[in-house]
Amino acid sequence: MSVLDVERDGAVLLLTLNRPAQRNAFDRALADALSAALDELDDDPSLHVGILAANGPAFSAGTDLHEPASPATSRGGEYGVVRRRRATPLIAAVEGPAYGGGFEVVLACDLVVAGRDARFGLPEVARGLAAVCGALFRAPDRLPPAVATELLLTGDPIDATRAYEVGLVNRLVDAGGAAAAARELAERILRNSPDAVATTLRAVQEARGPAESVGWTATDAAAARVAGSPDRVEGVTAFFEKRAPRWSR
């Protein structure tokens, strides 16, 4: 069974995460597959929009905790997408929880369509970790800063309705309808000039470039501090043992 389903539909490339038993957590194979598919989306001039969806009850739980670190690729960064510079719009079609790195994948997309059962959360602090795949600066950029800070410091998620109200989600639909609604949004983009869309998206990303550079520097420093903390080992161990963590202080 493929860990990523890839389907062409005219000028749209539909990518579907397919590790449902692992809540679509990213291992090396899934990161490599998504990176290769996004290379195709970026490099094939006949493709004008991408949609990222998922099979199963969750959009993604982020990094598979059996991995030593978030799997990354040379072109796309973490999960093959988080640090990627794109000129082709990518729409996240979210059903169920998008937690941790799964939410950071959503934040790496340009537009978000969500079913009413979607949830968005950054639970890293509950495991002695920090959100090191972009959320430390992208969450405050895409959500009101106070809401983003609450997500980052409490680890508690928000539901799809709240995410729509605060501007993270572009389209809110009934559960099970996110992929179809994302396809409709893609069709709306396809009415426009492909060159103008690509030029616009490049400009948006270039304008964010300086802030993202500062954000990655701060994120890398946070990752180094967390890596040296005993809470990191305790948090992950407690997660696997299904118990409350016993923090070092």
Secondary structure, DSSP 8 states (H G I E B T S, - for coil): --SEEEEEETTEEEEEE--GGGTT-B-HHHHHHHHHHHHHHHH-TT--EEEEEESSS-SB-SB-TTSSS--EETTTEETTTTT---SS-EEEEE-SEEETHHHHHHHHSSEEEEETT-EEE-GGGGGT---TTTHHHHHHHHS-HHHHHHHHHH---EEHHHHHHTTS-SEEE-TT-HHHHHHHHHHHHHTS-HHHHHHHHHHHHHHHHHHHHHHHHHHHHHHHHHHT-HHHHHHHHHHHHTS------
